[in-house]
Amino acid sequence: MRLDIITCLPELFEGPMNQSIVKRSIEKGLVSIHIHNLRDYSTDKHKRVDDYAFGGGAGMVLSIEPIDTCISKLKEDSDYDEIIYLTPDGDKLDQSMANGLSLKKNIILLCGHYKGVDQRVRDHLVTKEISIGDYVLSGGELAAMVLADSLIRLIPGVLNDESSALSDSFQDNLLAPPVYTRPADYKGLKVPDILISGHEAKVAEWRNEQALERTKKRRPDLLD
Ligand code: ADE
């Protein structure tokens, strides 16, 4: 998968996109991430990428021109399956959306800032709008990282133990069951006997029951 991320704050991506699973996926050649500073596509002498809203009102709006120039440049070299704008009024990200997007090859993520982007970008340049939840962040950068992370870990070969993505919470609309590790008895706090019984089928059955119990208790909406 190739991810092109368009942002006014490229420095924000330096840490999170260079650690752990994302880093490993890049090293394995399964993912490449390209960060583009929107200011590099501005024709303004001060490299401005935003302007006042027509009609007045507080807050600056990202202009269409640098975004269009950047996207057009990227399209010269690759075909994109999706051009995604991160915005609190987009479709809410969930595991099934992440599953679908993890199968795509080339994706552009556009991070908004300030008061948003010129509506013509949303109407004509973007193919999908995604929100990571019903709250407002200062910009789309953190949302883009959340989305990127949720997709990347689903790409076959990214996780060492591929079955572990399948047993995540929300796959099959169930929360994940509890997990334990050594010691089996910590100051009298014991691991359930079934998990050290060595009986694989019974362990699987126990995990299913626990997942269902937990989902019923914490997220009954997932079972509807
Ligand atoms: N930008 C600001 N808030 C956001 C959110 N909740 N989801 C996606 N992008 C955003």
py3Dmol code that shows the C-alpha trace and the ligand (Angstrom):
import py3Dmol

protein = """\
ATOM      1  CA  MET A   1       0.000   0.000   0.000  1.00  0.00           C
ATOM      2  CA  ARG A   2       1.150   3.503  -0.803  1.00  0.00           C
ATOM      3  CA  LEU A   3      -0.110   6.290   1.463  1.00  0.00           C
ATOM      4  CA  ASP A   4       0.370   9.923   0.472  1.00  0.00           C
ATOM      5  CA  ILE A   5      -0.452  12.320   3.279  1.00  0.00           C
ATOM      6  CA  ILE A   6      -1.041  15.991   2.534  1.00  0.00           C
ATOM      7  CA  THR A   7      -0.615  18.255   5.559  1.00  0.00           C
ATOM      8  CA  CYS A   8       0.443  21.698   6.745  1.00  0.00           C
ATOM      9  CA  LEU A   9       2.199  20.083   9.728  1.00  0.00           C
ATOM     10  CA  PRO A  10       4.510  17.391   8.301  1.00  0.00           C
ATOM     11  CA  GLU A  11       6.661  17.317  11.482  1.00  0.00           C
ATOM     12  CA  LEU A  12       3.744  15.764  13.394  1.00  0.00           C
ATOM     13  CA  PHE A  13       4.139  12.529  11.419  1.00  0.00           C
ATOM     14  CA  GLU A  14       7.808  11.988  12.206  1.00  0.00           C
ATOM     15  CA  GLY A  15       7.336  10.064  15.462  1.00  0.00           C
ATOM     16  CA  PRO A  16       4.202   7.926  15.152  1.00  0.00           C
ATOM     17  CA  MET A  17       4.843   6.836  11.565  1.00  0.00           C
ATOM     18  CA  ASN A  18       8.361   5.651  12.382  1.00  0.00           C
ATOM     19  CA  GLN A  19       7.650   3.275  15.251  1.00  0.00           C
ATOM     20  CA  SER A  20       6.570  -0.248  15.909  1.00  0.00           C
ATOM     21  CA  ILE A  21       4.195  -1.961  13.478  1.00  0.00           C
ATOM     22  CA  VAL A  22       4.108   0.908  10.984  1.00  0.00           C
ATOM     23  CA  LYS A  23       7.910   1.050  10.926  1.00  0.00           C
ATOM     24  CA  ARG A  24       8.130  -2.718  10.433  1.00  0.00           C
ATOM     25  CA  SER A  25       5.604  -2.658   7.594  1.00  0.00           C
ATOM     26  CA  ILE A  26       7.697  -0.017   5.836  1.00  0.00           C
ATOM     27  CA  GLU A  27      10.895  -2.014   6.364  1.00  0.00           C
ATOM     28  CA  LYS A  28       9.200  -5.129   4.982  1.00  0.00           C
ATOM     29  CA  GLY A  29       8.262  -3.141   1.867  1.00  0.00           C
ATOM     30  CA  LEU A  30       4.544  -3.685   2.454  1.00  0.00           C
ATOM     31  CA  VAL A  31       3.761  -0.012   2.952  1.00  0.00           C
ATOM     32  CA  SER A  32       5.266   3.259   1.849  1.00  0.00           C
ATOM     33  CA  ILE A  33       4.263   6.544   3.429  1.00  0.00           C
ATOM     34  CA  HIS A  34       4.945   9.866   1.721  1.00  0.00           C
ATOM     35  CA  ILE A  35       4.332  13.091   3.594  1.00  0.00           C
ATOM     36  CA  HIS A  36       3.694  16.224   1.517  1.00  0.00           C
ATOM     37  CA  ASN A  37       3.908  19.694   2.986  1.00  0.00           C
ATOM     38  CA  LEU A  38       0.992  21.644   1.536  1.00  0.00           C
ATOM     39  CA  ARG A  39       3.019  24.869   1.801  1.00  0.00           C
ATOM     40  CA  ASP A  40       5.396  23.518  -0.867  1.00  0.00           C
ATOM     41  CA  TYR A  41       2.492  23.773  -3.331  1.00  0.00           C
ATOM     42  CA  SER A  42       1.566  27.359  -2.511  1.00  0.00           C
ATOM     43  CA  THR A  43       2.245  30.063  -5.107  1.00  0.00           C
ATOM     44  CA  ASP A  44       1.963  32.747  -2.452  1.00  0.00           C
ATOM     45  CA  LYS A  45       5.232  34.506  -1.634  1.00  0.00           C
ATOM     46  CA  HIS A  46       4.674  33.837   2.082  1.00  0.00           C
ATOM     47  CA  LYS A  47       3.709  30.204   1.364  1.00  0.00           C
ATOM     48  CA  ARG A  48       0.197  30.806   2.677  1.00  0.00           C
ATOM     49  CA  VAL A  49      -2.251  28.004   2.100  1.00  0.00           C
ATOM     50  CA  ASP A  50      -5.353  29.501   3.724  1.00  0.00           C
ATOM     51  CA  ASP A  51      -7.509  32.594   3.423  1.00  0.00           C
ATOM     52  CA  TYR A  52     -10.514  34.340   4.975  1.00  0.00           C
ATOM     53  CA  ALA A  53     -13.936  32.791   4.493  1.00  0.00           C
ATOM     54  CA  PHE A  54     -16.149  34.451   1.885  1.00  0.00           C
ATOM     55  CA  GLY A  55     -19.129  35.988   3.654  1.00  0.00           C
ATOM     56  CA  GLY A  56     -17.115  36.586   6.814  1.00  0.00           C
ATOM     57  CA  GLY A  57     -16.886  34.670  10.057  1.00  0.00           C
ATOM     58  CA  ALA A  58     -14.079  33.507  12.306  1.00  0.00           C
ATOM     59  CA  GLY A  59     -11.397  31.090  11.163  1.00  0.00           C
ATOM     60  CA  MET A  60      -9.309  30.586   8.077  1.00  0.00           C
ATOM     61  CA  VAL A  61     -10.157  28.197   5.272  1.00  0.00           C
ATOM     62  CA  LEU A  62      -7.637  26.060   3.372  1.00  0.00           C
ATOM     63  CA  SER A  63      -7.574  27.191  -0.263  1.00  0.00           C
ATOM     64  CA  ILE A  64      -8.304  24.902  -3.184  1.00  0.00           C
ATOM     65  CA  GLU A  65      -5.260  25.838  -5.300  1.00  0.00           C
ATOM     66  CA  PRO A  66      -2.349  24.272  -3.354  1.00  0.00           C
ATOM     67  CA  ILE A  67      -4.447  21.174  -2.634  1.00  0.00           C
ATOM     68  CA  ASP A  68      -5.414  20.794  -6.289  1.00  0.00           C
ATOM     69  CA  THR A  69      -1.789  21.333  -7.397  1.00  0.00           C
ATOM     70  CA  CYS A  70      -0.502  18.727  -4.934  1.00  0.00           C
ATOM     71  CA  ILE A  71      -3.141  16.116  -5.815  1.00  0.00           C
ATOM     72  CA  SER A  72      -2.658  16.687  -9.570  1.00  0.00           C
ATOM     73  CA  LYS A  73       1.101  16.171  -9.178  1.00  0.00           C
ATOM     74  CA  LEU A  74       0.587  12.938  -7.259  1.00  0.00           C
ATOM     75  CA  LYS A  75      -1.883  11.703  -9.866  1.00  0.00           C
ATOM     76  CA  GLU A  76       0.733  12.153 -12.599  1.00  0.00           C
ATOM     77  CA  ASP A  77       2.699   9.271 -11.047  1.00  0.00           C
ATOM     78  CA  SER A  78       0.045   6.997  -9.512  1.00  0.00           C
ATOM     79  CA  ASP A  79      -3.606   6.116  -9.784  1.00  0.00           C
ATOM     80  CA  TYR A  80      -5.399   6.510  -6.471  1.00  0.00           C
ATOM     81  CA  ASP A  81      -8.167   4.242  -5.186  1.00  0.00           C
ATOM     82  CA  GLU A  82      -9.316   6.856  -2.700  1.00  0.00           C
ATOM     83  CA  ILE A  83      -8.621  10.490  -1.849  1.00  0.00           C
ATOM     84  CA  ILE A  84      -9.755  10.785   1.750  1.00  0.00           C
ATOM     85  CA  TYR A  85     -10.421  14.027   3.598  1.00  0.00           C
ATOM     86  CA  LEU A  86     -10.313  13.696   7.391  1.00  0.00           C
ATOM     87  CA  THR A  87     -13.123  15.711   8.920  1.00  0.00           C
ATOM     88  CA  PRO A  88     -15.404  15.439  11.956  1.00  0.00           C
ATOM     89  CA  ASP A  89     -18.482  15.468   9.683  1.00  0.00           C
ATOM     90  CA  GLY A  90     -17.286  12.502   7.582  1.00  0.00           C
ATOM     91  CA  ASP A  91     -18.414   8.856   7.737  1.00  0.00           C
ATOM     92  CA  LYS A  92     -17.411   7.403  11.067  1.00  0.00           C
ATOM     93  CA  LEU A  93     -14.424   5.048  10.952  1.00  0.00           C
ATOM     94  CA  ASP A  94     -15.091   1.524  12.172  1.00  0.00           C
ATOM     95  CA  GLN A  95     -13.377  -1.837  11.784  1.00  0.00           C
ATOM     96  CA  SER A  96     -15.347  -2.849   8.703  1.00  0.00           C
ATOM     97  CA  MET A  97     -14.373   0.394   6.950  1.00  0.00           C
ATOM     98  CA  ALA A  98     -10.732  -0.224   7.937  1.00  0.00           C
ATOM     99  CA  ASN A  99     -10.939  -3.787   6.582  1.00  0.00           C
ATOM    100  CA  GLY A 100     -12.214  -2.509   3.225  1.00  0.00           C
ATOM    101  CA  LEU A 101      -9.628   0.269   2.922  1.00  0.00           C
ATOM    102  CA  SER A 102      -6.755  -2.058   3.886  1.00  0.00           C
ATOM    103  CA  LEU A 103      -7.287  -3.845   0.548  1.00  0.00           C
ATOM    104  CA  LYS A 104      -6.624  -0.673  -1.487  1.00  0.00           C
ATOM    105  CA  LYS A 105      -3.291   0.006  -3.120  1.00  0.00           C
ATOM    106  CA  ASN A 106      -2.895   3.774  -3.290  1.00  0.00           C
ATOM    107  CA  ILE A 107      -4.585   6.222  -0.965  1.00  0.00           C
ATOM    108  CA  ILE A 108      -4.228   9.974  -0.419  1.00  0.00           C
ATOM    109  CA  LEU A 109      -5.063  11.340   3.033  1.00  0.00           C
ATOM    110  CA  LEU A 110      -5.823  15.060   3.142  1.00  0.00           C
ATOM    111  CA  CYS A 111      -5.540  16.706   6.555  1.00  0.00           C
ATOM    112  CA  GLY A 112      -7.695  19.753   7.109  1.00  0.00           C
ATOM    113  CA  HIS A 113      -6.815  22.538   9.469  1.00  0.00           C
ATOM    114  CA  TYR A 114      -8.179  25.781  10.779  1.00  0.00           C
ATOM    115  CA  LYS A 115     -11.833  26.150   9.862  1.00  0.00           C
ATOM    116  CA  GLY A 116     -11.752  23.444   7.195  1.00  0.00           C
ATOM    117  CA  VAL A 117     -11.167  23.382   3.467  1.00  0.00           C
ATOM    118  CA  ASP A 118     -12.857  25.185   0.609  1.00  0.00           C
ATOM    119  CA  GLN A 119     -16.043  23.213  -0.131  1.00  0.00           C
ATOM    120  CA  ARG A 120     -14.960  22.806  -3.779  1.00  0.00           C
ATOM    121  CA  VAL A 121     -12.155  20.511  -2.597  1.00  0.00           C
ATOM    122  CA  ARG A 122     -14.759  18.319  -0.889  1.00  0.00           C
ATOM    123  CA  ASP A 123     -17.136  18.409  -3.851  1.00  0.00           C
ATOM    124  CA  HIS A 124     -14.654  17.790  -6.654  1.00  0.00           C
ATOM    125  CA  LEU A 125     -11.271  16.485  -5.475  1.00  0.00           C
ATOM    126  CA  VAL A 126     -12.039  14.134  -2.620  1.00  0.00           C
ATOM    127  CA  THR A 127     -13.615  10.668  -2.993  1.00  0.00           C
ATOM    128  CA  LYS A 128     -14.341   9.913   0.660  1.00  0.00           C
ATOM    129  CA  GLU A 129     -14.678  11.834   3.946  1.00  0.00           C
ATOM    130  CA  ILE A 130     -13.858  10.090   7.195  1.00  0.00           C
ATOM    131  CA  SER A 131     -14.252  11.058  10.854  1.00  0.00           C
ATOM    132  CA  ILE A 132     -12.521   9.136  13.630  1.00  0.00           C
ATOM    133  CA  GLY A 133     -15.217  10.008  16.168  1.00  0.00           C
ATOM    134  CA  ASP A 134     -17.709  12.557  17.395  1.00  0.00           C
ATOM    135  CA  TYR A 135     -15.268  15.102  18.755  1.00  0.00           C
ATOM    136  CA  VAL A 136     -13.278  17.879  17.134  1.00  0.00           C
ATOM    137  CA  LEU A 137      -9.485  17.754  16.869  1.00  0.00           C
ATOM    138  CA  SER A 138      -7.323  20.769  16.028  1.00  0.00           C
ATOM    139  CA  GLY A 139      -6.614  19.289  12.623  1.00  0.00           C
ATOM    140  CA  GLY A 140      -6.835  16.144  10.544  1.00  0.00           C
ATOM    141  CA  GLU A 141      -3.269  14.982  11.297  1.00  0.00           C
ATOM    142  CA  LEU A 142      -4.011  12.850  14.356  1.00  0.00           C
ATOM    143  CA  ALA A 143      -7.070  11.463  12.593  1.00  0.00           C
ATOM    144  CA  ALA A 144      -4.937  10.562   9.548  1.00  0.00           C
ATOM    145  CA  MET A 145      -2.469   8.728  11.798  1.00  0.00           C
ATOM    146  CA  VAL A 146      -5.266   6.809  13.493  1.00  0.00           C
ATOM    147  CA  LEU A 147      -6.726   5.840  10.132  1.00  0.00           C
ATOM    148  CA  ALA A 148      -3.303   4.904   8.696  1.00  0.00           C
ATOM    149  CA  ASP A 149      -2.464   2.748  11.720  1.00  0.00           C
ATOM    150  CA  SER A 150      -5.823   0.964  11.616  1.00  0.00           C
ATOM    151  CA  LEU A 151      -5.340   0.115   7.916  1.00  0.00           C
ATOM    152  CA  ILE A 152      -1.679  -0.810   7.967  1.00  0.00           C
ATOM    153  CA  ARG A 153      -1.983  -3.467  10.688  1.00  0.00           C
ATOM    154  CA  LEU A 154      -4.605  -5.246   8.564  1.00  0.00           C
ATOM    155  CA  ILE A 155      -2.371  -5.622   5.494  1.00  0.00           C
ATOM    156  CA  PRO A 156      -1.403  -9.302   5.161  1.00  0.00           C
ATOM    157  CA  GLY A 157       2.167  -9.860   6.329  1.00  0.00           C
ATOM    158  CA  VAL A 158       2.326  -6.730   8.504  1.00  0.00           C
ATOM    159  CA  LEU A 159       1.563  -8.468  11.791  1.00  0.00           C
ATOM    160  CA  ASN A 160       3.899 -11.315  12.700  1.00  0.00           C
ATOM    161  CA  ASP A 161       1.068 -13.534  13.812  1.00  0.00           C
ATOM    162  CA  GLU A 162      -1.523 -12.829  11.142  1.00  0.00           C
ATOM    163  CA  SER A 163      -4.298 -14.452  13.089  1.00  0.00           C
ATOM    164  CA  SER A 164      -3.956 -11.812  15.778  1.00  0.00           C
ATOM    165  CA  ALA A 165      -5.692  -9.173  13.645  1.00  0.00           C
ATOM    166  CA  LEU A 166      -8.592 -11.583  13.228  1.00  0.00           C
ATOM    167  CA  SER A 167      -9.001 -11.908  16.993  1.00  0.00           C
ATOM    168  CA  ASP A 168      -9.000  -8.132  17.561  1.00  0.00           C
ATOM    169  CA  SER A 169     -11.969  -6.409  19.083  1.00  0.00           C
ATOM    170  CA  PHE A 170     -14.650  -5.473  16.510  1.00  0.00           C
ATOM    171  CA  GLN A 171     -13.739  -8.211  14.030  1.00  0.00           C
ATOM    172  CA  ASP A 172     -17.031 -10.188  13.833  1.00  0.00           C
ATOM    173  CA  ASN A 173     -18.636  -7.336  15.803  1.00  0.00           C
ATOM    174  CA  LEU A 174     -17.342  -8.785  19.070  1.00  0.00           C
ATOM    175  CA  LEU A 175     -14.980  -7.311  21.649  1.00  0.00           C
ATOM    176  CA  ALA A 176     -11.822  -9.349  22.244  1.00  0.00           C
ATOM    177  CA  PRO A 177     -11.796 -11.817  25.177  1.00  0.00           C
ATOM    178  CA  PRO A 178      -9.479 -11.312  28.198  1.00  0.00           C
ATOM    179  CA  VAL A 179      -5.854 -12.425  27.849  1.00  0.00           C
ATOM    180  CA  TYR A 180      -3.314 -13.497  30.484  1.00  0.00           C
ATOM    181  CA  THR A 181       0.393 -14.238  30.584  1.00  0.00           C
ATOM    182  CA  ARG A 182       2.865 -15.678  33.116  1.00  0.00           C
ATOM    183  CA  PRO A 183       2.888 -16.061  36.066  1.00  0.00           C
ATOM    184  CA  ALA A 184      -0.209 -18.294  36.319  1.00  0.00           C
ATOM    185  CA  ASP A 185      -0.529 -17.283  39.977  1.00  0.00           C
ATOM    186  CA  TYR A 186       0.448 -13.752  40.949  1.00  0.00           C
ATOM    187  CA  LYS A 187       0.078 -13.171  44.689  1.00  0.00           C
ATOM    188  CA  GLY A 188      -2.983 -15.411  44.664  1.00  0.00           C
ATOM    189  CA  LEU A 189      -4.509 -13.812  41.532  1.00  0.00           C
ATOM    190  CA  LYS A 190      -4.997 -16.868  39.320  1.00  0.00           C
ATOM    191  CA  VAL A 191      -5.347 -17.346  35.585  1.00  0.00           C
ATOM    192  CA  PRO A 192      -8.534 -19.263  34.661  1.00  0.00           C
ATOM    193  CA  ASP A 193      -7.775 -23.030  34.791  1.00  0.00           C
ATOM    194  CA  ILE A 194      -9.096 -23.627  31.284  1.00  0.00           C
ATOM    195  CA  LEU A 195      -6.267 -21.547  29.756  1.00  0.00           C
ATOM    196  CA  ILE A 196      -3.589 -23.798  31.231  1.00  0.00           C
ATOM    197  CA  SER A 197      -5.480 -27.033  30.547  1.00  0.00           C
ATOM    198  CA  GLY A 198      -3.822 -27.498  27.143  1.00  0.00           C
ATOM    199  CA  HIS A 199      -7.269 -28.284  25.681  1.00  0.00           C
ATOM    200  CA  GLU A 200      -7.362 -26.159  22.497  1.00  0.00           C
ATOM    201  CA  ALA A 201     -11.022 -26.633  21.604  1.00  0.00           C
ATOM    202  CA  LYS A 202     -12.157 -25.830  25.139  1.00  0.00           C
ATOM    203  CA  VAL A 203      -9.936 -22.730  25.191  1.00  0.00           C
ATOM    204  CA  ALA A 204     -11.473 -21.550  21.904  1.00  0.00           C
ATOM    205  CA  GLU A 205     -14.970 -22.142  23.287  1.00  0.00           C
ATOM    206  CA  TRP A 206     -14.110 -20.241  26.499  1.00  0.00           C
ATOM    207  CA  ARG A 207     -12.742 -17.317  24.490  1.00  0.00           C
ATOM    208  CA  ASN A 208     -15.896 -17.145  22.381  1.00  0.00           C
ATOM    209  CA  GLU A 209     -18.078 -17.150  25.482  1.00  0.00           C
ATOM    210  CA  GLN A 210     -15.975 -14.452  27.128  1.00  0.00           C
ATOM    211  CA  ALA A 211     -16.016 -12.295  23.985  1.00  0.00           C
ATOM    212  CA  LEU A 212     -19.799 -12.565  23.829  1.00  0.00           C
ATOM    213  CA  GLU A 213     -20.207 -11.830  27.562  1.00  0.00           C
ATOM    214  CA  ARG A 214     -17.935  -8.800  27.358  1.00  0.00           C
ATOM    215  CA  THR A 215     -19.720  -7.473  24.271  1.00  0.00           C
ATOM    216  CA  LYS A 216     -23.162  -7.945  25.888  1.00  0.00           C
ATOM    217  CA  LYS A 217     -22.011  -6.066  28.963  1.00  0.00           C
ATOM    218  CA  ARG A 218     -19.944  -3.264  27.419  1.00  0.00           C
ATOM    219  CA  ARG A 219     -21.185  -2.788  23.877  1.00  0.00           C
ATOM    220  CA  PRO A 220     -24.617  -4.394  23.417  1.00  0.00           C
ATOM    221  CA  ASP A 221     -25.111  -2.122  20.375  1.00  0.00           C
ATOM    222  CA  LEU A 222     -22.580  -4.267  18.473  1.00  0.00           C
ATOM    223  CA  LEU A 223     -24.871  -7.293  18.763  1.00  0.00           C
ATOM    224  CA  ASP A 224     -27.951  -5.578  17.286  1.00  0.00           C
TER     225      ASP A 224
END
"""
ligand_1 = """\
10
ADE
N -10.469 16.733 12.081
C -10.864 17.331 13.232
N -11.576 16.493 13.984
C -11.644 15.301 13.316
C -12.244 14.050 13.577
N -12.953 13.817 14.683
N -12.109 13.081 12.660
C -11.424 13.315 11.521
N -10.841 14.485 11.216
C -10.941 15.481 12.105
"""
view = py3Dmol.view(width=600, height=400)
view.addModel(protein, "pdb")
view.setStyle({"model": 0}, {"cartoon": {"style": "trace"}})
view.addModel(ligand_1, "xyz")
view.setStyle({"model": 1}, {"stick": {}})
view.zoomTo()
view.show()
